[in-house]
Amino acid sequence: MDFGKQEFEARCATCHGKDGKGYDWLADFLIDGPPDLTQLSKNNGGVLPISRIYQSLWEGTVPIHGRSNMPVWGPEYQYEAYQIYPSDPYFGDIYAESRILLLLEYISRLQAK
């Protein structure tokens, strides 16, 4: 199983496309189209801007996405975690960070060579 790919297809592909190149059906409803995620390293001097991507996934506010059409995944994942295991106050952060790291790892594999 490719959990990063599975998470990307469930959460990101409706805007960024399954190939990450920046277009799928939901993109038509955005003010600014989603970026081509396969070019993030190329557009950053050959280095994947992991901390900016992480922040964008967690908060949805980083200019890597232009105006903020980006969902705020951190709190969304924390809420999901609470639904799964409400009695552990730390589980939400661990769950959210794990999901975001899965997405980051998959996005790193999408980078154009």
N, C-alpha and C positions, 0 to 999 in steps of 0.2 A: 504494500500500500504506500502511496505517496501522499502523506498527510498534508504537506505544504501545498501541493497541487490541488488537492481536494478542498482545502480551505480557501485557496485563491479562487477556484471555480465557484464556490458557494458564496463568497463575499465580494469579490472584486471583478469577476469576469463580466458581469452585466454592464459595467461601464468601460472597463479597460480591455475587454475582449479576452477570450481564452488564451490567445497568444500574447497578451499584454501590450499590444501595439496601440491601444488607445481608442478602440471603438467597438461598441456593441449596442444593443437596442436602447438601453437606458441613457446612453450618451446624448441622444437627441433632446433630452429634457434638461440638460445642464446648460448653464450660462456659458461657461467655457468648457470646451471638450476636454476629456481626461487626457493626461499626458501619455506618451508612448513609454511604458515602463522598461522596454528593452534598450532604451537609449540613456538611462540614468547614469551609468558609468561613463559612457562616451561624453556626455554633456558635463561631466564633472572631472575632466582631466584624466580619465581612465580609472578613477576610484569610485566605487559605489558609496554614496553618502549615507551610510547605514544609520547614523544617529538622526539625521534629518528625516529619513524614511520612517524610522521607529517613532519619532515624535509625531509625524504626520498620521501614522496609523493609530497612535494612542490618542492624540488630541484633535486631529483633523484640521489643524490651523497653520501648518507650515507652508510657506510660499512655493514649495515644490509642486503644489497642485494649483497654483494661481489663486483665484478667489476660492473661498472654502465651500466647494461642493462635496468635499470629502467627508464621508461619515466619520463619526467619532467612535472608533472601535473599542478603545480602552474601556470606557464605562459600559458599553454594550456587552462586552465579554464579561466584565465584572457582574453585571446583572444576570447573565446566563449562569455564571458560577454560583451565584446565590440561589438560583432556582434548583441547581443540582445538589448543593451541599450547604444549606443555610447556617449551620451551626459553627462553621470555622471561619473566623474573621480574616484569615490569611489566604484562604483558598481562592478568593476572587482575584487577588493580585497575581498569584502564581498561575492561575488558569488564563487570565488575560495576557500576561507576559508570554506564556507558552504559545498561545495562538498567534500573537504578533511575531514571535520569533520564527514560527513555521512560515508565516507569510514572507518575512524578510529573507529567509533561506531560499524560498522558492523564487522570489523576485531576483535574487542574486543569480540563480540559474537561467533566468530569462535574458540576461544581458547579452547584447550583440557582441560578437567576437571581433 
